[in-house]
């Protein structure tokens, strides 16, 4: 933990707000001991925490979409180190020193530190024995209502980070309050059970103290911030991940009945930069174009390489390329295909994630927000929690109807296995490139065993072998790359720097590395 604590510089959190509450104004002469004086100071720090949600996203697609059956490292014949690093993730053979694995780790803990400082200033503390957060009296000049909302948002952000960390790395270091570098060296990995207990505590606190305004009543300035509805959706996903389906159901039903969120009519409108924070989006990580350093880099990352200005100004890097197998999975009637996947030129192996791309005036300065939770996810999570029932088919049919697909019926969905396959496919096609598929596949190992991750990935290797993997420099055989995928390798390694830099304790590495 030494490298985490020493690198998490406090000045990163002191951010002033812009229209999207994400402007960056570091104030390097302020410390945590004297900064938090009033509600405005807390809001500045919170804006910084929202801003810092972006840093993990730079790596997250590599650790999720690329490792799933959705996307590939496009330049299969390339011998460049960056491309081979991407292929190592895709093939489940990353080094324990892989830069993306370390950068994602440090970026999450960076913002966890930010949030811990906020919650500490408000005297909101985690009681591990009771499994809940307790709020005490604070010296900050802030009303009770302001304190509740601010601390609920901070707790949500912290839970979001830990949920991603535990799903990708397993048991990680549980840090619930500010610590100095010497104390940090004594903190070892917690069990996954303890991490999930902590996440659930944070989200329950966020639910109890967050805004419950219906979507139509949310002030424009608050769009993009977490609220009780977003916390309920995330907690439901946590419960599904733990196979606690009965705990997820009331949360999801409450969102559907009372939140005011809902499906937008046209699938493309969900992602339109002129329709941001629409009624389908419960939570998103926000970006702001305009040459102010707040724009999204992903459209230029994901647009086709060497496409010039044909797809986006400034050309693309061709990263996160959709699998041809994914493109072929769409039904011919499914209107999400044309929205989600673009084809550059005439080659069906030159695909790009179209729905993540908007035009830019400046390189790496796009307006696209990154959606984390949306209403369609709520509907399909409820179907998963309820299992193969007519009510679940009706939920799935809501997103299928928008996609232009015929309804599923009990006459065709006759077994649990068929239901699981239909639901998994629907989720895959609905949430392509949104960093959801990998986490779904992990969860299915427990909640829908017929869709287990290892088998799914091996099947994708087989489908993509001739067109992609066989073109790698000195490619291993199909059987060899399939052998790389094991249950152990579903987790990433703990970054080697964390293990090597700690001189006080031995941090155990994940099995298989």
N, C-alpha and C positions, 0 to 999 in steps of 0.2 A: 504493500500500500504506500510505500515511501514515495514512489513516483507519482501516484495519484495526488496525494496531499500537497506535495511540493509544486506541482504544476497547476493546481486549481487556483488561479490567481483571482482574488476577490474582485478586482476592478472590472472583471467581465460581466458582473451582474448588475452594475449600476447603469441602467439604460433608461433613457427618457422615451416617451411614447410618441408614435406618429399615428397616422390614420388607422394603421393596423396594429398599433401598440408594440412595434418591434424596432424602433430606431435605437441606434447604439451611440451612447455618449459616456465613455468611460471617465470616471473621476478617481484617478489613481492616488489621490492624497487622502482618501477616506478609508477607514477601517470599520470592521463590524462592531467594534466597541463603541464608536461614536456616530455611526451613520443613521441607525434607525431611531428617529425622533418622533415621527408623526406618520399619518396615513399616507401622505404623498411619498415619503421615503420608502414605505413598504411597497407602494404601487410601482415605483421606479425599479426596485429590486425584482418584483414579479415580472415586469416587462422584460427584464434581463433574462429571467428564467424561461419565459416564452420564447425569446430570441434564441436561447441556447438549445432549444429543442431541435434546431436545424442541423447542428453539427453531427449528431449520430446518423441523420438521414444520408449524409454523404457516403456512408459505408453500408447502410442497412440493406439497400437493394442487393449488394454483393453477397450478403450473408443470408438473404431470404429468397428473393426472386431467382437469383442465379443458381442457388442450390436446390431450388424446386424444379418441377418439370415445365415451368413457364418460359424461362429464358436461357440463353447460352452466351458465352463469350464469342462474339461473331467472328473475329479474325482467326479462324481455326489454324491456318497455316503459319501464323505469326510466331516468331521466336523472341519477340521483345519481352523483357522482364515484366512490365505491367500486364500484358496479355496473358503471360504464363501464370502470373499470380491469380488472375481471374479464373483461368482454367483449373488451377489447383483447387479453388473453392468449388467449382462446378463438379470436379471429379472426387471431392471428399478426401483430398490428400494435402490439405494446407499445412505448412510448417507452423509450429507453435510460436514462431516469431513473425508470422504473417502480419503485414502492416495494417490491413483492414481490420483484422481481429483485434489488434491492440488499439487502433484509433477509435473503433466503436466503443470499446470498453472504457477508455479514458474520457471520451466525450460524454458518455452517460454519467460517469462518476463526477465529472466536472459540474454538471448541472445538479446532481444530487447534493453536492456541497452547497451550491447556490440556494437550493430549496431548504436545506437544513438550517442555513443561516437565517432565512426568513422565518421559519417555524420557531427557531430558538428565540428570535427577537420578540415573537408574539407569545412565548411561553407555552407552546403547544408541544407536548412531549409524548413519546411512545412508551406505554406501559406494557412490557413484553409479557409479564405474568398474566395480566388481564386481557391481553390481546386487543388493546384499543388505545386511541390517542386521548390524552387529557389536556384540557385548556386551563391554564392558570392565569393569574393577574399579570399584566405586562406593564412595563414602564413607558412603552410607546404611547403617544397621544393619539388614540384611535377609538372610534365608537365600537360598541359590541357588534353592531351589524357589519361594519367594515372589517372588523377582525375576523368574523365568521367567514365572510366571503373570501377574503384574502388567504386565510389559512386553508380553506377548502380547496382553492385553486392550487396552492402549493402542495397540498397532500396528494391531489390528483396527479400532478406532474411527477412527483416522486414515485407514486405507484406505477405510473406508465413506464418510467425508466426501469424500475426493478422487475416489472412483468416481462419486459423485453430481455433483460439480462438473464433472468432465471430460465427462460425458455431457450435461450441460445447457449448459455454456459453451464446451466445447472446451478448448484449451490454457489453463491457468490458472497462477497463481504457485505454484511449488513451494517450500514453506517446510518444511524438515525439522528445524529446530532453532530455539531462541529467538533472535530478532533485535531490535535496538533500532530506534527509529523512523527514524534516519538511514540505517541499512543497508537497512531495508525499502524506502526510496525507490529503491534501485538494483535491486530485484528485478523483472524483467519476466516476461511470460508464457513458460512452457516449452512445448515441443511436446507434442502429445497422446501421442506415443510415449514421451517421457520421463516424463510423468505416469503412464502405464500401467506403465512399468518400475518406478516407485516404488511404486505400488499393489501390484503383484505381489510386490515385495520385502517389503513390510509383511505381506502375507497369508502368504507362505511362512514368515516369522518367527513369525507367530501360530500357524501350523500346527505348526511344530517345537517351540514352547514352551508351547502351550496345553494345557488339560486334555483328555484323551482318555477320560474316564469315559463309560460308556454312560449313556443317558438315565436309566434306572431307578436308577443309583447316584449321580446328581448330588445333592449336599446341597441342601436347600431354600434355604439362604442364597445358593447360587450360581446358582439359577435366574434367568435374565434376563441373566446375564453371558455374554460371548462365550467360546467354547471352540474347540478345534481343529476340531470338526465344523462350526460356524458359519463359521469361516474357510475351510474347504474348500468349502462351499456358495457363499460369496461369491466365492472365487477361480474356481470353475467358471463363475460368471456372468460374471466378467471375461473369462475365456478364450472363452466363447461370444460375448461382445460383440466380441472381436477376431477372431472366426471361427477360433479355434484349438480346434476341436471335439475333436480327438484328445487334447488336453491336459486338457479338461474331463471326459472319460469316466471315467478311473480315479478321480478325486476323487469323482464322483457315485456310482460303484459302491461305493467304500469306505464312504460314508455309508450307503447302502442295506444293505450287508452287515454293518457292524460298529458303527454308532452307537447302536442301540437306539431311534432315533426311528422314527416310523411314522404312518400315517394314523389319525385317530380315526374311529370308525364313523359318527357323525352330523355332518354338515357344520356345523350350528348350534353344536355343542359347541366347535368351534375358537375361536369368538369370545365364548363365554360368560364373564362376569366371575366366575363361580363355578368356572371350569375353566381358570384362567390358567396359562400356561407348561405346557400339556399336551404330550403326546409328539409332537405335530405341529410344535411351534414351536421352531425352532432359535435364533432370536434375535428379541427384541422390545424396543421402547422402552417403559419401564414408567411407569405412572401409579398414583397412590394417592388414592382419595377419602377424605373424612372431615374436610374443612374445615381441612386443614393446608397448603394452597397447592400440593398436588402432584397435583390431579385433572386429568383431560383435559377440554379445552373443546369437543372435536369433536362430541359428541352434541348439544349446544345449537347449535353452528354449523350442523350438517347437518340437524337436524329441520326440518319444514316451517314456513315463515314464517306467523305469525298462526294457528298451530294451538293456541294456548293451552296447556293441559295435556293435550291429547288424545294427544300422542305423548310429550312429555317435560315435566317440571316446568320452569317458567321460559320456556317457548316456544322456538321455534327461529328461526334466521336464514335458512333456506332455501338455504344455500350448497351447492355441489357436487351439484346436482340431477341424477339419472340421466337420460340421453337416453331418450326413448320408443323409439327405434331399438334401443338396448341391451336394453330390456325385451322387445321383440318378437323379439330374437335367441334368447332362451331357448326351447328345446323345451318343449312343453306338459308333458312328463314330468319335466322337470328340477326337482328339489326345491330347488336352490340359488336359484331365482328368488324364491320366497316368503321365503327367509331373507335374501336380499341387498337386495331392493327392496320398499319399502312404498309404498302409495298412500294419500294423505290425502284424505278425501272420496271423491267418485265420478269425479273427473277424471283420466284416464290421463296427462295432462300435468302432474300435481301429484305427482311421484314423489320419494322420498327414499331415501338409502342406509341402509336399515334395519339391516344387519348391523354398522354402525359405531356404533349407538346403544344405550345402556342407560339405565335410569331414574336420575335424580339427586335427591339431597336438597337440594343447593345448586347454583345456577346455575354452569355451567362447571366442575363438580367431579365428573367421572365417573371410574369405575374402569377403563374400557377401556384395555388396553395397545394399542400400535400394533405390529402384527406386521410384521417386516421380512423374515424368512426362515422358510419352513416346508417340511415334508417333501414336500407335493404339488409344490412348486416344484422340488425335487430330482428327482422322478420325471419331470416334464414337461421339465425341462432335459436330462435324459438322453435322452429321446425325440428332442428337437431335435438333440442332438449326434450321435446315431446315424443319424438320417434315416429314410427310409421303409423300415422293416424290420418283420417280424412281432414282434420283441422290443419295438420302439418302440410299436407298436399295443397290445401288452399293457400297457405302462406307462400309456399314455393311458387305457386301459380301466379302470385302477384308480380313477381319479378319476371317470370316467363311471359306473362301477358304483355308487359312493357317491351320485352325483347321481340315480340311478334311470334312467339312459340305457342303451340297448342297446349292445352291444360293437361296435366298429369291426372290420371284417374285410378281408382282402386282396381279397375279392370286390367290395367297394365302394370301397375306397381303392386305386384302380388306377393312379394317377399321382402323381408328386412334388407337383404343384400341388394335388391333392386332399388329400394328406397335410398339406401346409403350411397349407391353409385349415382343416382339421379341428383341427390342433394349435393354431393361432393362436386359433381360436374357443374351444377348450377352456381355454386359458390366460386368455383374456379373461373368460369366465364364472366360472372358478374364483377369480380374484384381483380381481374387481371392487372398485374403490374402495380398493385397498391400495397405491396409487401405483406399480403395477407395469406397467400397460398401456402407458404412454408409453415407458418404457425398452424394453419388448418391441418396440414398433413401430420404434424407432430401430434396434434390433439386427436386426430382420427385413430391413432394407434390404440387409444383407450376408448374413445366414444363410438367409433365406427370401425371396428377391426377389419372389415372387408376392404377398407381403403388404406391399409397400412403404408407408411411412408417408404420403407425400404423396397417393397415390391413395386410401388408406383414409380420410384426413381429408376430402378432397374429396367422396367418396361419402357420408360422414356429413353434411356440409353439405347435400347434395342431399336426403337422407332427412329432415333436420330443418328444411328451409327453410320449408315452409308453416306448421308448428306453432310454430316458434320464431324463426328469424332474420328472417323477413319482418315480424315484429312489433317489431323494433328501431325506435327513433326515427329517422326518415328512413333507412330501411335501404338499404344498397347492394344491387345485384342479386346473384343467386346466382353468376353468372359472376364478378362482382367479388370476392366473398369467397373464392371458390375460387382466384382469381388471387393472393390474399395468401399462399397456402401454397406455399412453394418449398423446395428443398433447403437453401438458406442459412438460411431462417427456422426450420429444425428446431433450430438452436442459438439460445439466448438471447443478447442483447447483453451485453457486459461492462458492468457498472454505470458510468454516466457519471461518477459521483463518483470512481471509481478513476482514471479518465483525467484528469479535471480537477484533482484534488488533488495529482497528482504533478508536482513542479517539476523533477525531475532527469532523467527519461526519458520517452519517448513510448510509451505503451501502445497497441498496435494494437487497433482495434475489429473485431468479427466482420463479415464481408462481409454486405451487405444492410441494414446499420443506419447 
